[in-house]
Amino acid sequence: MGSRKKHWITIATVVVVASLALALPAAADLDLIGGDSAQVAYTAGDGVNVREAPDAGAAIVTSLPESFAVTIEDGPLAVDDGSFWYAVTAEMDDGSVSGWVSADYLSGTSAVVEPPFFDESAASGVPAYLNSEGSWLNLRSGPSVATDVMTAIPDGAPVTVLEPVQLDGEGVAWSLVSYDGVVGFSAAAYLGGFPTGSASMDDGLLMVSGTGGDGLSLRESPDAAAGRLTILSEGTQAWLLDGPVSDADGAAWYQIEADGLVGWSMGGYLSAAGSGASTTGAAIADAALGYLGVPYVWAGTTPDGFDCSGFTWFIVSNVADSNFPRPNEKQVVYGSEVAASDLAPGDLIFFQNTYQWGLSHVGIYLGDGQFVSASGEHDAVGISSLSDPYWSTRYVTARRIV
């Protein structure tokens, strides 16, 4: 399946078939005036596009990294889709560049978001975890927002700090870390020591769910044939210790502590306490991020190249369900429907009227209004935002695989 192309023409009026209430970045600043200084902000390290006109579909003049300083020339200007834009000037190495930037990604104050805490004891070779208040943090090839993104780390994920903090030219502190076998640089301000008794999301507190009252086996190892320690009843709370680990069939397992025992259980029957977010969904999202940058190839279903439904088929089949169908029209009715307001990492989200009329694109939700897909927008597997008017007006539905 295809998706948004870099150059496209609207040939019909889009009918919105589902209401999608999406929050704008936390502190979009609409009080800036001409002559004010501002900074690129709230982009999770991805930066922002400067466009020729105040329109998400307008040609891109250049892209500016997180925290880059600009001068406000005009705005805020309200456009038909309800978004606001500023005309800005940016001083680049090769001269001044002018254009329009969405107000959602500019701040009149410091663009460095202070985390709830920073554990200065995090040092070489010690464990840490990402504490970014629900956002995903880019793992980069060097200590700068101008370097390549290698993968993205979900909030709460465990990492290992390999080298002490170093500062970039803007005074931002970076640490060399290892995450899921990938070594790169992440902003040090979002790394902290492990909380007692847990290692990951939602402070590590999980709950047995979706068993239909049958309960969940706690086993000696991540294998359905391993010895059973006990059966955990529906609703039992557990602490997440390790995982996900895939068994021979591709099912995700997690090491947990529950009822005084430590063992392994299938992730499809564990959810974050107080939410419907399955650990299998988190495993799907994590696996998808491992293929960022793989080229977009029509009908592709392998790491040599993917199209949109080939990508979701590959990820879900290998992580959660070997019976998951390949065609987009079958994926959209698989699993259970999820309301836009209840989206959780790993949910599949579907779009219409992209490269063709009707159902035409699918991606994997990451959280915080972002999703990953194989798309013509990136010519590769890449991360997009549901707050982008292009995607929000084409949203159709979402499905949960567990």
N, C-alpha and C positions, 0 to 999 in steps of 0.2 A: 504494500500500500504506500501511496505517496503522502505528501503533506505540503506545508507552506513552502513556496519557492521564494528565492530572493527577489524575483521580479514577477509580480502577478497583477492581474487586472480583474476588478470586480465586475462580474457579468450579470449579477442578479441581486435582488434585495434579500438579505439573509433573514430567515425567520428564526427567532430565538425560541427553542423548544423547551428550555429549562432555565429556571432562575438560578443564577450563580452569584451569591453574595460573597464577594471577596474583599478582604481588608486591604487598604492601601498601606504602603510602608508606614512605620509607626509614627513618624514625625514630619510628614511632608510640610514644607515651609511655604506658605502662601503670602507671607508678609514682606518678601524681598522687593526692592524697588531698584530702578536704574542707578548704576554706580556702586551698588552693594557688592561685597565679595561673598562668595559661597563656595561650597565644596561638594563634590560628588559623594553621595552617601546612600546607605541602605541597599546596596547592590550585592551584599554577601561576597564581596571581593571580585565580582564579575565586571565591574565598570558599567558605563552607560554610553549609548550611542548619541552623537550630536547629528541632528537631521537638518535637511534644507528647509523644511517647513514644519509647523506644529502639528504633526501627524505621524502616528506610528508606522505608517506605510511609506513615508517620504524617504527619499534617498539619504543614505548615511554619508555625512561629511567626514567624520572621524569618530573614534571611540576614546573615551577618557577613563582612566583607572580610578578605583575607589580612592577618595581623599584628594583628588586633583582639584586645584583651585581654579575658579572661573570668575568672571565679572558679569554681573547682571546688566543687560542692555535694555530689556523691555519685559513686560509681563507682570503678574501672571495672566495669560490669555486662556480663557475658557473656550473649548471647541465642542463640536456637536456631540461627541461621545461622552461628554461630562468630565473629561480629563483637563488638566491645566498644564501650560507650557511656559517656559522662559526663553527669551532670546539671550544668548550668552556669548562671550568672547573668551577663548582660552589661549594662553601664551604657550606655544609649542616650541620645540627646539629649532624648527625650521620656519618659525614665524607665527603670526596670530591666525586663529581659526575661529569663525563665527558660525552660529547656527542655533537650532532650537533643541532644548532638553526638557524632558518631562519633569514637572515640578515634584513628582514623587521621589526623584532621585537627586534632589539638591537640598542642602541644609545651610542655613546661615550661621550655624555654630559648628563646633568641631565635629567632623565626620567620624571620629573614633568613638565607638560606642563602648562605654565602660561596662565590663562584665560584673556580675554580682560579687566576685572575689577573684583575686589572682594569687595562687599559691607559689610564693617565691622559692619554696623548698624543691619545686620541680627542677631536677638537674639531670646531668648525663646518666642515661641508662635506667631511669626510674619510670614507673608507670604513671600515667596521668589519664584524664578523660576530658573530652570536649564539653565545655559549659558555655553554650552560645544562645541560650534562651529560645530554643526551638529552631534556630536557623542551621543551615548546612555551611560548613567552612571548607573553602578550597584548600587542597594540598598542592603546593606549587613546586616547580623545579628549582626555584631560587628564592632568596629572602626579599621578595619584592612583588607587588601586585602586577608588575609589568611582565613577569615570567609566566611560562606555560602552566596551565592547570592539569595536574596529573590524575586527580580524582577528587571527590568531595566527601567530607567526613560528616556523618549525621550527629546531631546533638546527643551527648551522653556516651558516645562511642569511646572505647578504650584505645589509647595510643601509648607508645613508648618514646620518651624524650631521649634523644641520642647525643645532642650537643647543647651547651649552654646558650643563653639568649644572645643574639646579635642584633644590632640596630641597622636599619636601612637609611638611605639618604634623607628620608622624611622624619626620622626619629622613631619609626615603628619597630617594636621588638618582635623578632621571629625566632622560632625554635626549630631545629632539625628533628623530625619525629618519624616514627615508623607506624603505619596504620595498615592492617590487613595485608602485610607483605610489601607495601609500597612505602618508599622512603622519600620524604620531601619536606618542605618548609610550611609551617602554619603560624599564624599570629599568636605570639606567646600569651597575650592577655586572655585568651580563651581556654587555657590549659590549667587544670587543677589536679590535686591529689584525689585518689579514690575515696568516696564516702564509705563509711564503715558498713561492711556486710553486703556491698553491691558493686557491680562493675559496669552498669550500663543504664539504659533508658528508664525514664520515669523513676529515678532513684533505685532502680533494680527491682521494684516491687511488681510482681506478676500475679495473675489469677488463672486458675484452670477454668476454661470455658469452652462451649461448643461441643461437649461430649454427649449431649442428649441424656444426661443423668448417669451415664455408664462409668464416668470417672476416667482418669488418665494414668497409664502405667508409668512408674518411675523405675528406670532400668539402670543396670550397672555400667553400661556403655551406650554410645549412640547407635544402637542397632536394635531392630524389632525382635531379633532372636536372642538378645542378651538377657541375662537373668533379671527377673522382676523383683524389686525391693519392696514395693507396695503399690496400691492403687489409690491415687489422690482423688477425692470426691470433687464433684462440680462446685466451683466457688472457692476451693482451697487457695490460700495465698502462698506465694513462694518467692524466694530471692533468686535473682538471676546471677549466676557466677561465671558462666562462660558460654561461648557459641556465637553464631550458629556453626554447626558442623554438619556436613552433608553425608548421608549414608550412601550405600551402593545404588539405591534407587533415586537419589537426588533429594530426598526428604530432609528438611532442616531439623536439627536437634539442638537442645539447649541443656547445659548443666545447671541445675537448680538445687536449692535447699528448701525442703518442705517437710513438715511433720517430724523435724529432728533428723531427717535423712538427707544425704547428698547423692544425687544420681542424675540421669539423663531422661528427658521427655521430649516428645515430638512438638515442634513449635506451633503446629497448626491448632493446638488445643491450649495455647497459652496466650493471654492478652495482658497488656499493661493494665494494672489495677485501676479501675475507675474509668476505663475507656474501652472502645471496641477495636483498638489497634493491635492486630495480631503480630506475634513475633515472626511468623511466616511472612507476613507483609513486609516487615522490616528486612528480612532476609532477601526478599525479592528486590526491594529498593537498593540494598547494598550490592547485590549481584549486578544489577543494571549499571551502577556507577563504575563497575570495573571495565566497561566497554566504551567509555567516553572517547570520542575521536575515531571510532571505527567508521569507515566510509559508508555513505548511503548508497545502496545498490538495489535497484528495482528487483523484487522477488528474492532478495538475499535473505538467507536464514542461518548464516554462519558468521563467526568472528572475522571472516575475510570481507564481509559486507552484509548489511541488513537493510530491509525496508521496514516500515513501521510495525506491521503485524508479524513479520518475520522475527523482529527483535523481541517483541513481547512473547511470542511463541517460544523462542529459544530460552529466554530467562525463566519463564514460568515452568516450562517443561523440565528444566534442569534443576530448579530449586524446589518446586512445590507439587507439581502435578504432571506426570508423564502423559496423561490423557488429554492435556489441554490442546484445543484445536488450533490449526494454522490460519484459516480464513478469518478476516476481520468480522464478517457478518455472523460467524459462529462465536467468536470471542465475545461479542457484545451481548450475547444472551447466556453466557457461561457464568457460573457462580451465582452470587446474589447481588441485587441492586443496592447501591449506596447513594444516599442523598449528598448533594454538593456540600452541604453544611457539615457532613460527617466524614469527609474524606480522611483517610489515614494512609501512611506510607505503604506502598505495595499495591494499592488499589489501581485498577486499570481505568483510564479516563478516555472517552471517545469524543470525536469531533466530526462535524459535517462540513461540506462545501469548502474544502481546501483546494486540492488540485483538481477535483471533480465534484459534481453535484451529488449530494447524499452522503451517507456514511463513508468517511474517507481517511481517517487518521486515528491512531491510538497511541497512548503513552503510559508511562508508569509514574504515579504520583509519589513525590518525595517528601511532602510536608512543606509548610510555610508558603503555600501557593505556587510551588514549583513542581515541574514534572520533567522526566527524561524520555526522549524518544529518538528514533531514527528519522530524520526529517530533512527535507529540502532546505529548510531555513538555515541549517548548519552544514548541509551536504555531508552530514555525519551524525553519529549519536551525540546528542547535546542536550543541555538543560534549557528549558523555556519557562516563562512565567504565565500563569493563568490570569494575571492582572493586565497582560498585554491585550488590548482590545481585539486584536486579530483572533486570539484563542478564546477569550471569554465569550465573544459573540457566536462562536462556532461550537461551543460545548454542547454535548448531547446527553451523556449519562456516564455513570461510573459503575464498575463491578468489582466485587471482592471475591477472591479466588477461594479462600479458606472455607 
